[in-house]
Amino acid sequence: MFQFQEVQFIYLLPLVLVLGGLFYLFSRWRKSSLLKLADAGLIERLTNSNILETPWVRFGYFAVALLFILIALSNPQWGNKQQRVKAKSSDIVIALDISQSMMAEDILPNRMERAKRFTERLINSLKGERIALISFAGNAYLQMPLTSDYAAAEIFAKSANPSQAGTQGTAIADAIDLAKSMFSDDDPYQKALIIISDGENHDSEAIAAAKEAAEKGIFIFTIGVGTSEGAMIPVNVNGRQQYKADNSGNAVTTALNKAMIADLADAGNGKAYFLSQSNNIVEDIKSAISRMEKKEVQQASFSDYTSYFQYFLAIGILLYILYFVYRKSSLPIPTV
């Protein structure tokens, strides 16, 4: 496993580009100022050199040397001794609604974006637990199995959108059944399913599925996205935004189904939340999960790292030496 021990120095790398830009501006100003004193031919005869040319080679030595020095200061390391360590964690499945109704703009910028941002915050707060991701619309789709790869989980959450769904709808029951299949029936430890949806469900089996999951030790937390007033559903038709319409041509309005969100949580022995009403949802869910009975799992850990800063430092010093040598050899020699 690769890492930088002092990562703050990596953030200084863009400084090399800034210096390059400043040097370019300085070179143009310098050349313009010299040409105001005399023409180019006279300046070359007086200095016995092409002093008007920008010394980019010399600056290149300096810039690349600085780049290697900064990398050396960050101390790049490679883990070369891996061992398995035991840690206690819970298994958490996050089910995200990606149906077309999630594009409604009754909460800004829209339900989908708010749900994705919430999911990212939730993933960051659950580090230490194993996380899986499910997307659902007309069907449920496993995006990521149970894992501790939180960076991958965030990528999947950010990329979620209705176009990933093969069929439209809000099949919450399918999402619950898929989550149940990811847990072992003989696992005595407590698990959690977090459903993020507007609750616009037309599947009567969702409540029954939630009760069955609760009987197997799965706690269901629900996050309602949207408002009771609702909004129309924007759709793109030939590159133009329109609104979803029914068979009669009337615009379809979608509203948050608070009753469904609450009933699902109640059937799943969990708790219901609504994004538009609270800012402490993540902390509350994290607290509830921390009280769950956890199991021991083995995780990979790198206990011994080898540093490689010395190689970058040596290259940086060598380039600085070349910089000063080139600078000395390129100094103009005045002629009499």
N, C-alpha and C positions, 0 to 999 in steps of 0.2 A: 504494500500500500504506500502510495506516494503522498507526501505532505510538505508544506513549508512551515518550519518551526516559528519563524517571525514573519507572519503573513503581512504585517503592516508595511513592510518595505516593498512588497509586490504592488501595492497601491500607488507607489511613487513612479512606477515604470512609465506612465503617460508623460512624466516630466521630460523624458528624452524627446518626445515629439514636440513638446512646447519649446524646448531649447532649439530644436531644428527650425521651427517657424521663426523664432526670434533671430536666429543666425541668418536666415534668408533675408529678413527685413533689414538687418544691419548691413549685410553685404550690398544690397541695392542702394542703401543710403551712402555707404562708403564710396562706391563706384561713382555715384552721381556727384558727390562732393569733390572727388579728385578731378573729374572731367570739367568742373567749373574753374579749376586752377590752370589747366593746360590741356592740349589735345592729347589723345592716347599715344601717338608716336613720340612726342616729347617726353612724356612721363616714362615710357619704356627706356628711352636713351639715358635719362637722368638716373634711373634706378637700376639699370642693367637687368631688368626682370619684367615679367608681365604682371605687374602688381595689381592690375585691374581685374585679373581673373580671380574668382572666388575660390579660396583654399578649401574646397569641399572634402578633399581627401584627408586633410589634417583634422577637420571637424569630424569626419567619419570615425577616425581613430578614437577621438575623445568621446563621441556619443556611444559607440559600441562598448568602449571600456566602462563607461558609466552604467550601461545596461547590465553588464556582467557583474559589476561591483554590487549593484542593488540586488541581483539574484543571489550573490554570495552572502550578503547581509541577511537575506531571508532564510538562509540555511536550508536548502532543499534536502529532504531526507527520504529514505526508502526503508519501509519496514521489512525486515528479513527474518523475523522469528514470529511465526503465527501460532497462537494457542487458542484453545477453546475455553471460554469463560461462561459461567452460569449466571443467569440474570432472571429476575422475576418479571413477567409481563402478562398483559391481557391481550386477547385477540379481538380486534375491532374491525368491523366492516362498515365502510361508508358507502351508502347507496345514493347516487346523485341523479335526480330527474333531469333528463335532457329532451323532454317532449317539447313540441312547438310552442305550447302555452307558456313555457318558461322564458320566451322572448318578450312577453308583455312588459310594458314600461310603467306599470303602476308604482314601482319603486325604481329609483334611478341607479345606474343607467338602464338596467332591465333586470328581471328576475334571475336570468342565467348568470350574468356577470356578478351579481351580488352573492349568488349561491357559490360560485367558483371562488370568490375572494374569501368567503367564510370557510370553505373547504380547505383552502391553503392555510389559513390561520389555525384551523382545527388540527391539520396534519402537524404543523410546527409545535403545537401544544402537547401532542401525543407521542412525542419522541421518547423511546423507551418501551413502547408497546408495539406489537405487530399489527400492521394495517393492511387491509385489502380494499380495493375500489371496485364498485359496481356502477354501471350506468344503465338507466332504464327509461324506456318510453313505451312503445307497444309491446316490447319484450325486454328482458333483462340481459345485460352483457357483462361478463367478467373482464374488467380492464387490467387488473393487477391482483395476483394472489397474495395471500398473507406473507408479508415481508417486513424487514426493517429498513428497506431502501426508501427513505423519506424523500430524497431528491427525485427519484423516479415517480413517486406518488404525486408530488407537486406538478411535475410535467404533465402527467395524465389529467390532473384536475384542471390545469390551465387550458388544455386543448379540448376540453369537453364542449360539445355543441350539438344541436339537433340533427345536423347532417350525418352524424355517426349512427343514428338510429335507422334500422332497416324499415321499421313500421312505426307509425305514430300512435299515441295513446299514453296512458299512465298506468302501466301494469305493476302496481306496487306489490301485489301478491307474488308475481314472478320474481321480483327483486328479493323478497323475504325468503322464498323457497331456494333461490340460488345462494343466499347467504347461509341458510341452514345446511346446505350441502357441503359447505366449506369447513364445517365444524364436525368433529368426531362425535358420534352418538354416545360413546362411553367416556367422553371427556367430562370429568366432574367439575371442572373449573368454569367460572362465570365468563360469559362472552357478551359482546355488545354489538348492536346494529344501529347505525345512525342514518336515518332516512331524511334526505333534504329534498323537499318537493312543495309544489303549490297545492297538493292534495286533490287535484282535479281528477279523481279516480272514478271509473265506471265499472270497477271490478268488485263484486260483492264478496269475493273470496279473501280480500285483503285482511279483514278483521279476524277471520278464522285462521289465516296463516300466521298472523301476529300472536294469537293465543297459543297455537301449536309451538311456535318458536319459544315463547315464554316458558312452556312446560319443559323445554330442553335446556333451560338455563340461559337463554339469550335475552338480554335486556334490550328493549327497543326505545331509542330516543328519536323524536321526530322534530324536524325544523321546518316550520311553515314559511314559505317565501311568497310574498305578494300582499295584497290588501283585499278586504272584503268588498270594496267598491269595484275592484277589477279594472281591466283595460282591454282594448282591442289587441289582436295578435298581428304584429307586422310580418309580412312575408315579401321575399324578393321575386318579382316576376319580370323576366327579361331585363334584369339589371335595374328595375325600378321598384321602389318600396310601395307596397299596397297593404291592405289588411285582409286577413282571412275572412271569407264570407261563407254563409250557408248555401244550401241549394236554391234559396230564393234570392240570393244576391245581397242579403243583409249582413253587415259586419258582425262577426262573432266576438262576444265579450267573455273573457275568462276572469274568474275571481278566486281568491284563496278560499279553499274549503276548510275552514277552521275546525268544523265538527269532525271531519275525517282525520285531520292531523292529531286532534286530541284523543279520538277514539282508538287510533292505532297505538299511541303511547300508553293509553290505559290498558289495552289488551296485552301489550308487551311488557307490562310491569315497569315502564320507564317514565319519561316525562316529556311533555310537549313544550316547544318554544316557538317564538315567532320573530323573524329577523327584524321586522319593522318596529318592534316594541322594546327590545332589550339589547344592551351592548355587552352583557356579561355572560352570554350563552356559552362561549368557549370555556371560560373559567369554571362555570357551573358543571358542564359535562366532564371536564378534566377532574374536578373534585369527586364527582360520582364514580368515575372509572377508577380513581385511585383507591376507593373503598371496596372495590370488587376483589373477590378471591382470585389471586394470581397463581400462575404455574411457572415452574422453572424451565427455562429454555436455554439451549447452548448457542452462543454467539461467537463469531470469529473476532479475535483481537490480536493486534500486532504489539508485542511487548518490547521489542528491541528495534531501534531505528539506527541506520547508518547515515552519517552526514556527508554531503558532497560539496560543501561550500568552497573547499580549498581549490577545487578544479576551476570553478568560476572565478575565484579570487586571482588565481595564477594567470588566467587568460586576461582578466581586467588589468592587472599590473603590466603584463607584456604589452598590451595595447597602449597603455599610458606611456610606456617607454618609447614605443614607436611614434607616438604623438609628439613627444618632446624632441626626438631625433629628427623627425620630418620638419618640425617647426624651425629647428636650428638650421637645417640644410636649405630651407626655403626663404631665409631672410634675405632681403635685397641688398646688393653691394653697390653703394653709390659710386659713380664714376666722376672723375675730375676732368 
